[in-house]
Amino acid sequence: MNVPMIDLHAQYESIKHEIDSAIAQTLEQTSFIGGPEVAQFEKDFKAIVGPGRVVACANGTDSMEMLLKALNIGPGDEVIVPAHTWISTSEVVMTAGATPVFADVDFDTCCIDVDDVKRKITANTKAIIGVHLYGHPADLTALKQLCEAHNLYLIEDCAQAHGSRYNAQLVGSFGTASSFSFYPGKNLGCYGDGGAVYTEDEALAKIVKQLGNHGQLTKHDHRLHGRNSRLDSLQARVLSVKLPHLQHWLKLKNEHAAHYHEGLKDIEEITLPKLVGDNIYHSWHLYVIKTKARDGLKKYLEEQDVHCGIHYPKALPFQSCYADFNLKPTDFPVAARLQDEVLSLPMYAELRKEQLDHVINSIYNYFKG
Ligand SMILES: *Cc1c(COP(=O)(O)O)cnc(C)c1O
């Protein structure tokens, strides 16, 4: 039985009629950039963040880049980011001309370790980017307190966490501003690239909107040094079709996570993702186990037609592009361990019970067979 890591085709099949007609309408109207579809999606998307402003843009990297620029973060400034995340989080700090300062992560949640963040704050620190990695919210209470105490911006990287909640409140609505990606494999993905900024600061939203549209708010009036970073109408329509299904998909993913947990909890050789308490709603972008036998297990699972991923095999401080920073594995003991132990099991809403059981049985056989 084949079990892919993610099956975008299964999702498409389940909403084919809605998607096909939305795409056909876009083609009929031949209006591809801007227009009411984008404004509609920006309005719709607020339902899964908060009452502020959503500004759609070309992708989830641009959204953070533009945010940093809008917050005037640049040369001489430091931004604290987790050592274990997708590279966009630190890349955008480099693009801004500022310096990314890595903090280690917490072994249980894989999110930024607030105690290490405290040690990394200097007079030059301007912001902290908290990533809700795999869909698990970062420690928002502690991060917020820290940012308030030191007068720092809190930016939430929600690329993996559409619909996650912390203390019953949707992530993305805690910080100064937040960033979302609609890359196809994310919890809410379009059929190309897409992204958005969310903020309750109206003035900030306006600057981001301007930056992404050549510095103009009205045509041919270029007030800022901007760029081209827009969500196109086709992607906006696809996202508006998918959005009403999101809660159902997240519910299914939570059921799958519970099923994995039940089936795998007796295997001592693996550490399961933290079972979430009452104050957290996980959106399970990824279901990530940890094991010292990672590489052997992954290879065995491939042979059983179970396809897993590794998020991520090399922590950011150890990437060659940061060689000048001279950072050592002993500086980030948890990130250094996670890169060798994490394994992302298949996780998507349309997974069938037989598929889940095949994954569970295969893991069982590897360790106990
Ligand atoms: C996917 C992702 C991004 C960037 O999104 P793109 O739309 O691919 O640019 C940023 N941060 C994290 C944590 C991500 O997973």
The ligand as an SDF file (V2000), in Angstrom:
LIG
                    3D

 15 15  0  0  0  0  0  0  0  0999 V2000
    7.0510   27.7310    3.8680 C   0  0  0  0  0  0  0  0  0  0  0  0
    7.6800   28.5650    4.9110 C   0  0  0  0  0  0  0  0  0  0  0  0
    8.0240   29.9130    4.6910 C   0  0  0  0  0  0  0  0  0  0  0  0
    8.0290   30.5940    3.3640 C   0  0  0  0  0  0  0  0  0  0  0  0
    7.0260   30.4440    2.5440 O   0  0  0  0  0  0  0  0  0  0  0  0
    7.1150   30.5820    0.9510 P   0  0  0  0  0  0  0  0  0  0  0  0
    5.7250   30.8890    0.5960 O   0  0  0  0  0  0  0  0  0  0  0  0
    7.5980   29.2710    0.4320 O   0  0  0  0  0  0  0  0  0  0  0  0
    8.0490   31.7010    0.6390 O   0  0  0  0  0  0  0  0  0  0  0  0
    8.4810   30.6470    5.7690 C   0  0  0  0  0  0  0  0  0  0  0  0
    8.6280   30.1140    6.9870 N   0  0  0  0  0  0  0  0  0  0  0  0
    8.3570   28.8200    7.2290 C   0  0  0  0  0  0  0  0  0  0  0  0
    8.5290   28.2910    8.6080 C   0  0  0  0  0  0  0  0  0  0  0  0
    7.8850   28.0000    6.2050 C   0  0  0  0  0  0  0  0  0  0  0  0
    7.6160   26.7120    6.4540 O   0  0  0  0  0  0  0  0  0  0  0  0
  1  2  1  0
  2  3  1  0
  2 14  2  0
  3  4  1  0
  3 10  2  0
  4  5  1  0
  5  6  1  0
  6  7  2  0
  6  8  1  0
  6  9  1  0
 10 11  1  0
 11 12  2  0
 12 13  1  0
 12 14  1  0
 14 15  1  0
M  END
$$$$
